[in-house]
């Protein structure tokens, strides 16, 4: 039986970040990936000739300290591309770029307030980044000096933000996105476009409590309203894989883990789907907490109350992706475009998913990369009230194309190929339980020291030597690498 210091389950970006940090420490590291390609949900795939797209997450960038620590520039990760415009599509079919000059067309007051809003959001994102860099102690458990010192650093960052920004940041977290933007803007067009970013990837409407938090979270990960590095998600994981290998780590694809081997409440290794056993001193799982704890470990080896809390983690995926290959004559401008005409429109789109239905008037976010178009579709609930996703995905495709064709009449005729991914595909192909892109909803009762569950926010589990390092833990959600970095740093 082969033996390693560390085994990482899953070659998503957080798993690779953790592997790179551990390998850099001189540990013997093995990464196991169930698919034939690495990247998890941060991956660029080909679905046909000249038809390569970011399958799930659109572009993205890692935290600057991770890029520096792992010397990722030397392994092929290029600097961030120039910021792209963030565009909302107006009812008359014309695009409105969210910047001062364009906003003046609809509201002089909103144009005047926009720079202050951007300044506050950048400050809030900075505070959030420090928050995610802080390994949360197991509150309300007793914790030692090391964990307490981390909280002290976080509190100091809050204080250095200044009294006004500190209070506004704390106020913003439980607010609805609607309430937050209404403190700055009067135009529903501007407010709705910003609120769309708050609900992106979350099964929440802009009138839901805590969407102030998700707005700051998304702003931090994107570096603003628009996506960065569109079409280049795969470059992130390729650079990370190069770093892992350069530091001496190994990566195996088509190596699905069937179970984690437990002896006397201690993780001893893994068993692959083909029966192969591999032992290790420590196991890190980048899979979501539910899959890791309930399937790879199993309820029989966990305390009953812990099992109950794990079963109660809210996943509730409601995102579908539609990728279009075109001849280039679609008419859609470059940038991040949203179909979000009003806050009520967004809330109504969310309402459908409460009843297990696909939104007839969906919130769409659209990006282009060369001749390909990627459509992020909300809301498409994993748990359908009736029907199944093998049939329902056709309806989603038509709704997405019909909605965009109202603004871009040449779109349908330009399409030569199509690839759609339902929430069920996200689960079965990419290992995302219930199709949840974030490994657990970003909600007020599932963040900070309550992520993934209350009392277990420091990457540990009731199984000794088993740690969580994926998006489902504190610091995760979207593309950043913070969860993987924190997990590697929390263990010696």
C-alpha positions as semicolon CSV with decimal commas, in nm:
position;residue;x (nm);y (nm);z (nm)
1;X;0,000;0,000;0,000
2;X;0,144;0,339;-0,098
3;X;0,169;0,599;0,178
4;X;0,164;0,982;0,174
5;X;0,182;1,260;0,427
6;X;-0,130;1,421;0,281
7;X;-0,404;1,307;0,046
8;X;-0,630;1,573;-0,107
9;X;-0,965;1,453;-0,238
10;X;-1,065;1,662;-0,538
11;X;-0,857;1,869;-0,780
12;X;-1,077;2,177;-0,773
13;X;-0,901;2,506;-0,718
14;X;-0,925;2,489;-0,338
15;X;-0,792;2,133;-0,331
16;X;-0,500;2,232;-0,554
17;X;-0,426;2,541;-0,343
18;X;-0,414;2,327;-0,028
19;X;-0,197;2,069;-0,206
20;X;0,048;2,333;-0,329
21;X;0,089;2,487;0,017
22;X;0,142;2,145;0,176
23;X;0,386;2,030;-0,093
24;X;0,576;2,356;-0,054
25;X;0,625;2,263;0,314
26;X;0,805;1,950;0,197
27;X;0,514;1,711;0,254
28;X;0,457;1,409;0,031
29;X;0,124;1,503;-0,128
30;X;-0,119;1,317;-0,351
31;X;-0,424;1,478;-0,517
32;X;-0,702;1,244;-0,630
33;X;-0,952;1,362;-0,893
34;X;-1,254;1,159;-1,002
35;X;-1,278;1,317;-1,349
36;X;-1,032;1,285;-1,637
37;X;-0,953;1,657;-1,613
38;X;-0,864;1,877;-1,317
39;X;-1,035;2,196;-1,208
40;X;-1,362;2,093;-1,044
41;X;-1,601;2,381;-1,107
42;X;-1,315;2,615;-1,209
43;X;-1,246;2,458;-1,544
44;X;-1,238;2,543;-1,914
45;X;-1,366;2,254;-2,124
46;X;-1,414;2,174;-2,489
47;X;-1,761;2,067;-2,601
48;X;-1,672;2,047;-2,970
49;X;-1,436;2,189;-3,232
50;X;-1,357;2,552;-3,146
51;X;-1,613;2,531;-2,863
52;X;-1,423;2,581;-2,536
53;X;-1,590;2,756;-2,242
54;X;-1,564;2,809;-1,867
55;X;-1,813;2,536;-1,776
56;X;-1,940;2,665;-1,440
57;X;-1,751;2,957;-1,286
58;X;-1,682;3,240;-1,529
59;X;-1,314;3,325;-1,527
60;X;-1,210;3,450;-1,185
61;X;-0,888;3,516;-0,999
62;X;-0,713;3,384;-0,692
63;X;-0,635;3,603;-0,391
64;X;-0,314;3,802;-0,454
65;X;-0,134;3,653;-0,153
66;X;-0,193;3,301;-0,288
67;X;-0,050;3,397;-0,627
68;X;0,254;3,543;-0,451
69;X;0,305;3,261;-0,199
70;X;0,288;2,989;-0,462
71;X;0,476;3,189;-0,729
72;X;0,197;3,114;-0,972
73;X;0,313;3,371;-1,228
74;X;0,614;3,147;-1,290
75;X;0,379;2,853;-1,349
76;X;0,179;3,022;-1,620
77;X;-0,082;3,233;-1,439
78;X;-0,096;3,566;-1,614
79;X;-0,191;3,894;-1,443
80;X;-0,560;3,985;-1,429
81;X;-0,701;4,105;-1,757
82;X;-0,834;4,459;-1,784
83;X;-1,173;4,511;-1,616
84;X;-1,468;4,442;-1,841
85;X;-1,782;4,659;-1,856
86;X;-2,087;4,561;-1,651
87;X;-2,395;4,610;-1,867
88;X;-2,764;4,591;-1,790
89;X;-3,011;4,549;-2,075
90;X;-3,289;4,807;-2,078
91;X;-3,651;4,740;-2,171
92;X;-3,608;4,913;-2,509
93;X;-3,327;4,670;-2,594
94;X;-3,041;4,916;-2,546
95;X;-2,746;4,836;-2,318
96;X;-2,654;5,054;-2,020
97;X;-2,299;5,031;-1,887
98;X;-2,280;5,093;-1,515
99;X;-2,036;5,381;-1,498
100;X;-2,077;5,746;-1,408
101;X;-2,120;5,880;-1,761
102;X;-2,376;5,619;-1,866
103;X;-2,577;5,641;-1,544
104;X;-2,615;6,015;-1,604
105;X;-2,850;5,925;-1,891
106;X;-3,111;5,806;-1,643
107;X;-3,023;5,983;-1,317
108;X;-2,785;6,268;-1,237
109;X;-2,824;6,190;-0,867
110;X;-2,731;5,824;-0,910
111;X;-2,431;5,917;-1,122
112;X;-2,310;6,148;-0,846
113;X;-2,353;5,874;-0,581
114;X;-2,194;5,593;-0,782
115;X;-1,827;5,672;-0,694
116;X;-1,907;5,670;-0,320
117;X;-2,089;5,337;-0,358
118;X;-1,789;5,187;-0,539
119;X;-1,553;5,322;-0,272
120;X;-1,758;5,166;0,009
121;X;-1,792;4,835;-0,171
122;X;-1,417;4,819;-0,230
123;X;-1,356;4,889;0,139
124;X;-1,618;4,631;0,242
125;X;-1,457;4,375;0,008
126;X;-1,118;4,446;0,167
127;X;-1,263;4,381;0,512
128;X;-1,432;4,065;0,384
129;X;-1,103;3,942;0,239
130;X;-0,936;3,979;0,579
131;X;-1,237;3,806;0,737
132;X;-1,194;3,512;0,502
133;X;-0,820;3,504;0,572
134;X;-0,897;3,457;0,942
135;X;-0,939;3,094;1,044
136;X;-1,256;3,095;1,251
137;X;-1,233;2,929;1,595
138;X;-1,484;2,666;1,696
139;X;-1,726;2,901;1,867
140;X;-1,876;2,859;2,122
141;X;-1,600;2,608;2,210
142;X;-1,299;2,725;2,408
143;X;-1,013;2,830;2,186
144;X;-0,646;2,900;2,241
145;X;-0,415;3,194;2,193
146;X;-0,341;3,117;1,828
147;X;-0,706;3,129;1,725
148;X;-0,776;3,424;1,951
149;X;-0,486;3,615;1,796
150;X;-0,639;3,561;1,451
151;X;-0,965;3,717;1,571
152;X;-0,768;4,006;1,720
153;X;-0,606;4,076;1,382
154;X;-0,949;4,070;1,221
155;X;-1,089;4,311;1,480
156;X;-0,794;4,542;1,421
157;X;-0,865;4,546;1,047
158;X;-1,225;4,641;1,122
159;X;-1,109;4,926;1,343
160;X;-0,856;5,050;1,085
161;X;-1,137;5,073;0,831
162;X;-1,264;5,375;1,021
163;X;-1,569;5,402;1,241
164;X;-1,810;5,491;0,959
165;X;-1,704;5,215;0,718
166;X;-1,680;4,960;1,000
167;X;-2,037;5,027;1,111
168;X;-2,167;5,035;0,755
169;X;-1,994;4,703;0,680
170;X;-2,148;4,536;0,984
171;X;-2,490;4,688;0,902
172;X;-2,470;4,570;0,542
173;X;-2,423;4,200;0,618
174;X;-2,779;4,121;0,740
175;X;-2,946;4,377;0,512
176;X;-3,131;4,289;0,195
177;X;-2,954;4,390;-0,124
178;X;-3,255;4,608;-0,201
179;X;-3,216;4,799;0,126
180;X;-2,843;4,842;0,070
181;X;-2,866;4,985;-0,282
182;X;-3,161;5,206;-0,189
183;X;-2,930;5,394;0,046
184;X;-2,738;5,509;-0,261
185;X;-2,960;5,508;-0,570
186;X;-3,307;5,607;-0,686
187;X;-3,325;5,440;-1,029
188;X;-3,467;5,089;-1,024
189;X;-3,257;5,008;-1,331
190;X;-2,933;5,076;-1,145
191;X;-3,052;4,913;-0,824
192;X;-3,169;4,596;-0,999
193;X;-2,844;4,554;-1,193
194;X;-2,641;4,568;-0,873
195;X;-2,885;4,340;-0,691
196;X;-2,833;4,080;-0,964
197;X;-2,472;4,044;-0,848
198;X;-2,596;3,989;-0,492
199;X;-2,808;3,687;-0,587
200;X;-2,568;3,538;-0,840
201;X;-2,527;3,169;-0,757
202;X;-2,747;3,195;-0,447
203;X;-3,101;3,071;-0,404
204;X;-3,220;3,403;-0,268
205;X;-3,406;3,705;-0,401
206;X;-3,282;4,063;-0,361
207;X;-3,546;4,117;-0,091
208;X;-3,400;3,836;0,120
209;X;-3,209;3,907;0,442
210;X;-2,836;3,854;0,406
211;X;-2,811;3,949;0,039
212;X;-2,614;4,253;0,153
213;X;-2,352;3,997;0,259
214;X;-2,366;3,806;-0,069
215;X;-2,329;4,131;-0,263
216;X;-2,005;4,210;-0,077
217;X;-1,890;3,849;-0,120
218;X;-1,944;3,854;-0,497
219;X;-1,789;4,201;-0,528
220;X;-1,480;4,077;-0,345
221;X;-1,438;3,767;-0,562
222;X;-1,497;3,954;-0,888
223;X;-1,307;4,266;-0,794
224;X;-1,616;4,473;-0,876
225;X;-1,938;4,417;-1,066
226;X;-1,804;4,246;-1,380
227;X;-1,621;3,916;-1,418
228;X;-1,247;3,904;-1,485
229;X;-1,052;3,664;-1,707
230;X;-1,360;3,537;-1,890
231;X;-1,282;3,215;-2,074
232;X;-0,967;3,159;-1,867
233;X;-1,088;2,966;-1,564
234;X;-0,876;2,670;-1,671
235;X;-0,560;2,880;-1,656
236;X;-0,604;2,908;-1,279
237;X;-0,611;2,535;-1,216
238;X;-0,342;2,463;-1,475
239;X;-0,105;2,702;-1,296
240;X;-0,195;2,547;-0,960
241;X;-0,135;2,196;-1,093
242;X;0,205;2,308;-1,228
243;X;0,289;2,449;-0,884
244;X;0,184;2,129;-0,705
245;X;0,406;1,922;-0,932
246;X;0,696;2,167;-0,910
247;X;0,683;2,143;-0,529
248;X;0,695;1,764;-0,553
249;X;0,326;1,676;-0,528
250;X;0,142;1,418;-0,739
251;X;-0,194;1,447;-0,916
252;X;-0,396;1,148;-1,032
253;X;-0,704;1,183;-1,249
254;X;-0,977;0,920;-1,298
255;X;-0,911;0,822;-0,937
256;X;-1,248;0,845;-0,764
257;X;-1,250;0,802;-0,387
258;X;-1,518;0,559;-0,273
259;X;-1,460;0,597;0,101
260;X;-1,228;0,732;0,365
261;X;-1,075;0,458;0,575
262;X;-1,147;0,513;0,946
263;X;-0,995;0,326;1,240
264;X;-1,083;0,421;1,598
265;X;-1,213;0,762;1,484
266;X;-0,887;0,835;1,301
267;X;-0,859;0,882;0,923
268;X;-0,598;0,638;0,794
269;X;-0,635;0,665;0,418
270;X;-0,875;0,629;0,128
271;X;-1,025;0,349;-0,078
272;X;-1,069;0,417;-0,449
273;X;-1,367;0,305;-0,653
274;X;-1,149;0,030;-0,807
275;X;-1,064;-0,108;-0,462
276;X;-0,714;0,039;-0,435
277;X;-0,620;0,156;-0,086
278;X;-0,383;0,446;-0,019
279;X;-0,275;0,542;0,332
280;X;-0,187;0,888;0,459
281;X;-0,115;1,077;0,779
282;X;-0,378;1,337;0,697
283;X;-0,673;1,356;0,458
284;X;-0,804;1,684;0,314
285;X;-1,135;1,681;0,131
286;X;-1,216;1,950;-0,123
287;X;-1,551;1,784;-0,189
288;X;-1,855;1,946;-0,031
289;X;-1,916;1,873;0,340
290;X;-2,229;1,666;0,285
291;X;-2,061;1,435;0,034
292;X;-1,744;1,409;0,241
293;X;-1,905;1,338;0,576
294;X;-2,221;1,147;0,486
295;X;-2,091;0,942;0,191
296;X;-1,712;0,915;0,210
297;X;-1,709;0,879;0,590
298;X;-2,064;0,767;0,673
299;X;-2,299;0,845;0,959
300;X;-2,192;0,535;1,154
301;X;-1,854;0,693;1,233
302;X;-1,988;1,035;1,336
303;X;-2,167;1,168;1,647
304;X;-2,549;1,175;1,601
305;X;-2,582;1,550;1,661
306;X;-2,302;1,620;1,412
307;X;-2,476;1,401;1,154
308;X;-2,800;1,593;1,206
309;X;-2,626;1,928;1,156
310;X;-2,452;1,799;0,843
311;X;-2,778;1,672;0,698
312;X;-2,925;2,018;0,764
313;X;-2,667;2,207;0,555
314;X;-2,867;2,404;0,297
315;X;-2,752;2,329;-0,058
316;X;-3,054;2,416;-0,279
317;X;-2,877;2,468;-0,610
318;X;-3,082;2,666;-0,863
319;X;-2,837;2,747;-1,144
320;X;-2,830;2,614;-1,499
321;X;-2,566;2,697;-1,759
322;X;-2,622;2,726;-2,133
323;X;-2,319;2,759;-2,359
324;X;-2,363;2,860;-2,722
325;X;-2,119;2,826;-3,008
326;X;-2,191;3,090;-3,271
327;X;-2,058;3,228;-3,598
328;X;-1,979;3,554;-3,419
329;X;-2,274;3,751;-3,556
330;X;-2,479;3,735;-3,237
331;X;-2,458;4,108;-3,164
332;X;-2,381;4,070;-2,792
333;X;-2,112;4,313;-2,672
334;X;-1,815;4,205;-2,463
335;X;-1,847;4,234;-2,086
336;X;-2,079;4,101;-1,820
337;X;-2,442;4,153;-1,924
338;X;-2,745;4,103;-1,703
339;X;-3,115;4,068;-1,776
340;X;-3,243;4,231;-1,458
341;X;-3,491;4,506;-1,548
342;X;-3,618;4,563;-1,193
343;X;-3,587;4,438;-0,837
344;X;-3,942;4,302;-0,854
345;X;-3,847;4,109;-1,168
346;X;-3,555;3,945;-0,983
347;X;-3,767;3,864;-0,680
348;X;-4,036;3,711;-0,900
349;X;-3,773;3,500;-1,077
350;X;-3,667;3,369;-0,735
351;X;-4,028;3,308;-0,628
352;X;-4,064;3,029;-0,885
353;X;-3,793;2,819;-0,727
354;X;-3,976;2,821;-0,391
355;X;-4,239;2,603;-0,557
356;X;-4,001;2,380;-0,749
357;X;-4,057;2,556;-1,079
358;X;-3,826;2,701;-1,343
359;X;-3,849;3,081;-1,373
360;X;-4,047;3,175;-1,682
361;X;-3,885;3,521;-1,673
362;X;-3,535;3,436;-1,552
363;X;-3,246;3,641;-1,427
364;X;-2,969;3,590;-1,683
365;X;-2,604;3,683;-1,675
366;X;-2,422;3,661;-2,006
367;X;-2,054;3,662;-2,097
368;X;-1,876;3,614;-2,428
369;X;-1,537;3,466;-2,515
370;X;-1,453;3,474;-2,883
371;X;-1,750;3,328;-3,069
372;X;-1,887;3,148;-2,763
373;X;-2,160;3,277;-2,534
374;X;-2,216;3,156;-2,177
375;X;-2,551;3,210;-2,007
376;X;-2,593;3,180;-1,633
377;X;-2,962;3,099;-1,575
378;X;-3,152;3,160;-1,250
379;X;-3,370;3,021;-1,123
380;X;-3,372;2,651;-1,209
381;X;-3,423;2,451;-0,888
382;X;-3,246;2,118;-0,841
383;X;-3,558;1,980;-0,672
384;X;-3,832;2,007;-0,934
385;X;-4,193;1,986;-0,823
386;X;-4,278;1,783;-1,133
387;X;-4,094;1,645;-1,432
388;X;-3,725;1,563;-1,449
389;X;-3,416;1,747;-1,564
390;X;-3,358;1,533;-1,873
391;X;-3,671;1,693;-2,018
392;X;-3,681;2,024;-1,831
393;X;-3,338;2,136;-1,954
394;X;-3,486;2,186;-2,303
395;X;-3,729;2,436;-2,156
396;X;-3,442;2,622;-1,989
397;X;-3,252;2,639;-2,317
398;X;-3,553;2,787;-2,497
399;X;-3,627;3,036;-2,220
400;X;-3,267;3,156;-2,219
401;X;-3,239;3,192;-2,596
402;X;-3,585;3,349;-2,633
403;X;-3,514;3,601;-2,355
404;X;-3,184;3,709;-2,511
405;X;-3,326;3,713;-2,864
406;X;-3,560;3,993;-2,757
407;X;-3,251;4,211;-2,714
408;X;-3,032;4,054;-2,984
409;X;-3,246;3,945;-3,284
410;X;-2,952;3,788;-3,468
411;X;-2,865;3,554;-3,182
412;X;-3,070;3,247;-3,276
413;X;-2,951;3,241;-3,637
414;X;-2,588;3,265;-3,524
415;X;-2,596;2,949;-3,307
416;X;-2,416;2,644;-3,448
417;X;-2,380;2,431;-3,134
418;X;-2,513;2,421;-2,780
419;X;-2,417;2,265;-2,447
420;X;-2,644;2,295;-2,145
421;X;-2,583;2,193;-1,785
422;X;-2,875;2,140;-1,548
423;X;-2,843;2,140;-1,166
424;X;-2,853;1,762;-1,191
425;X;-2,557;1,771;-1,432
426;X;-2,373;1,990;-1,184
427;X;-2,422;1,716;-0,925
428;X;-2,353;1,411;-1,140
429;X;-2,068;1,546;-1,354
430;X;-1,900;1,796;-1,124
431;X;-1,979;1,641;-0,785
432;X;-2,179;1,940;-0,657
433;X;-2,443;1,808;-0,418
434;X;-2,787;1,939;-0,525
435;X;-2,609;2,144;-0,792
436;X;-2,487;2,402;-0,541
437;X;-2,192;2,594;-0,687
438;X;-2,081;2,707;-0,340
439;X;-2,090;2,365;-0,163
440;X;-2,356;2,510;0,066
441;X;-2,562;2,826;0,037
442;X;-2,400;3,153;0,142
443;X;-2,650;3,254;0,409
444;X;-2,640;3,426;0,747
445;X;-2,675;3,096;0,931
446;X;-2,402;2,936;0,717
447;X;-2,114;3,184;0,727
448;X;-1,820;3,278;0,953
449;X;-1,805;3,041;1,253
450;X;-2,127;2,867;1,137
451;X;-1,978;2,737;0,811
452;X;-2,007;2,453;0,733
453;X;-2,192;2,391;1,062
454;X;-2,185;2,565;1,402
455;X;-1,885;2,469;1,612
456;X;-1,679;2,323;1,326
457;X;-1,545;2,625;1,138
458;X;-1,170;2,556;1,170
459;X;-1,151;2,285;0,899
460;X;-1,147;1,999;1,151
461;X;-1,402;1,719;1,178
462;X;-1,490;1,469;1,453
463;X;-1,259;1,228;1,268
464;X;-0,897;1,294;1,367
465;X;-0,667;1,377;1,075
466;X;-0,960;1,451;0,843
467;X;-0,995;1,813;0,732
468;X;-1,226;2,006;0,500
469;X;-1,070;2,243;0,245
470;X;-1,339;2,304;-0,019
471;X;-1,582;2,586;-0,087
472;X;-1,821;2,461;0,180
473;X;-1,604;2,590;0,463
474;X;-1,535;2,944;0,586
475;X;-1,365;3,149;0,316
476;X;-1,519;2,945;0,036
477;X;-1,776;3,024;-0,229
478;X;-1,679;3,141;-0,576
479;X;-1,321;3,159;-0,699
480;X;-1,060;3,276;-0,449
481;X;-0,863;2,981;-0,306
482;X;-0,900;3,114;0,049
483;X;-1,055;2,794;0,186
484;X;-0,774;2,575;0,055
485;X;-0,507;2,813;0,178
486;X;-0,660;2,839;0,526
487;X;-0,698;2,462;0,559
488;X;-0,331;2,402;0,474
489;X;-0,218;2,674;0,715
490;X;-0,434;2,544;0,999
491;X;-0,255;2,208;1,007
492;X;0,105;2,137;1,094
